[in-house]
């Protein structure tokens, strides 16, 4: 559910971008709706609303949500102020590289790597595996940032927007799914232990 809420601003951004530019009147004020700059305005507003609501409901945002929100506010504000899409094109690469930096730094400033902080409550796995997965995520965020940068500055605006909204999601899904074989046996062990405990209790 939380992941879906995090994705709402991008879906609204894409919807507004696909609209033909038109001037609409709202409470006596005329605004242009449609196109990249209108979409950036909507992305900024909807992101603040969504993350603000999450903060009110959860009483907190995790560090990655704060970074995502900060990136949207910073780069969308520059894009709207200077009417230059270049700023928005830098958002995804820089945010991904910040994520990579956090995962890298967690190896030295915390007893647990960042990925263990995120997933450790769902399963028990050896420390070596958590460090290996953490390294994978570091490489992934670095590469994903480079891919976003190349797509943004070498392909058409349409291709960049589509990759920004859907490509990143697909790549992340594939990357997460590819890690399942490494984690599956620890999930199965946990399930087997629960089954064994239940069997023991029934026999007693």
N, C-alpha and C positions, 0 to 999 in steps of 0.2 A: 504493500500500500504506500509506504513512504517513498519507494523508488518511483512509483507512478506519479506521486505529487511532485517529486523533484523534476520530472520530465514535462510537466504541464507547461512551464514557460516556453520551452523550445517548440512544443506543438503549436502554441498560440503564435509564437514568432513566425513559424513556417506558414501558418494559415494567413496571417496578415501580409506576409511577403508575396504570396501567390495572388493576392487581390490586385486588380487593375487600380492604378492610382486615381483617387477621386477626392473631391473636397466635400466634407460633411459639416453640418452645423450642429454643434452641441452646446446647449444653453447659451446661445448667442455667439459662441466662439466657433470660428471656422478652422477645421483641421484637415490636413491631407492624410488620407488613409490608403494604405497599399504601398508596396515598394520597400526597399531595404531600410530607409531611415525611419519610416513609420513603424516598421517591424521592430527596429531597435528600441524605439520609444515604448512600444507595447511590451517587449521583452523586459525592459527595465522595470516598468510598473508591475507587471504580473509576477516577476521574480520577487520583488519586495513584498507583494501581497501574500504569495505562497509561503516564502520563508518566514515572513512575519507571523503568519497564521501558525506555522509549525512551531515557531518559538513560543507563542502564547499557549499552544496546546501541550507541547512537550516540556516547556520551561527551559529549553536549551536547544542549541543546534550543535551538531558535531563539527569538528574543525574543517572537514571537507566541505560541508555545507556553507560555513562561514567564508571559506576561500572562494567557492563558486559564486556566492552572492556578491562578495567583494569584487570579483572579476567582472561580473555583469555590470555592477554599478559603475566601476571605473571605466571600462572600455566602452560601454554604451553611452556614458556621459560624454566622453571624448568624441565618439562617433557622431552624436547628435549636435554637440557644440560646434565642431569643425566641419560637419557635413562631409566626413571622409570615412569611407568604409574600411580603410586600411587599419584603423584602430581595432575594429571589431574582428578583423582577420587575425590579429595577434592574440586575441583572448584565449582561444582553445590551446594553442601551443604553450603559452606562458603558464596557464593554469595547470596543464598536464605536467610541465616541468617543475612547478611548485609541489605538486603531489609527489613526483619522483624524489624531490629533495627531502620531503617529510619522511617518506619510507626509508631513504638512505640514512637520514639523521637518527631515526628511531633505533638503529642498531647500536648507537653510541650513547644516547641520552636516556635510554629506557631499558629495563630488564627484559621487556618483550618488544619484538619488532612490531611495526604498525599493523601488519596483517593479522598477527595474533591478537592484538587489541580488538580488531574488528570482528574476527571469527572465532576467537578462542572460547567464547561462551557457548558455542554450538557443538564443539567436539574436542576431544583430547587427542593431541598429536605430539610426536617428539619435537623437541626444540630444534633439531637439525632440519626437520621438514618446514617448520615455520620460517626459519632463516632462508631456506631455499625458495619458498614461495614469496617471501618478501623481496628477494633479489629479482625474481621473475617480474614482480610488479614494478620495481624500479626500471627495469629494462623496457617493460611495456609502456609505461608513461613517457619515457624518453622517446621511444619510437613513435608512439601515437602523436606526441607533440610535433615531431618532424613531419609525419604524414599530413597532419592538419595544416602545417605551414606550407608544404609543397602544394597541396590541393588548393589552398586559399589563394596562392599567388601564381599558380600556373594554369589552373582550369577556369572555366567560365563561372560567373556568379551563380548561375543555376546549379552547376555541378558542386560548387563549394557549399551552398546552402543545403542541398540534399545530403551531402556527406556529413555536414555539421549536425544535422538533425537525425538522420537515420544511419549513416555509415559508422559513426562512433559507437552507437548503441549496438549495432550488429557485431563490430569488432570486439567490443567488450564482452558481449554474450559468448562469442566463440572462444575468447581467451579464458573466461571463467569456466566454461564447459570443458576446455582442454585440461584443466587442473583436477577435474573430478576423479580421474583414475588414481591420482596421488592421495586423495582424501577418502576415497570410497571404502577402503579396508578399515579405516578408523571409525567411520560411520557404522559399518557393518558390525565391528567389534562391540561398539556401544549398544547396538540393537540386540546382539547376541547375549550380552551381559544382562540386559534388561529382561530378555526372555528366560535366561537361566534363573534369575532371581525370582521371576514369577512362578516358574516351575517348582523351585525349591519351596516357596511359600505354600503352593498348593499341596505338595507332598506332605508338608508338616501338618 
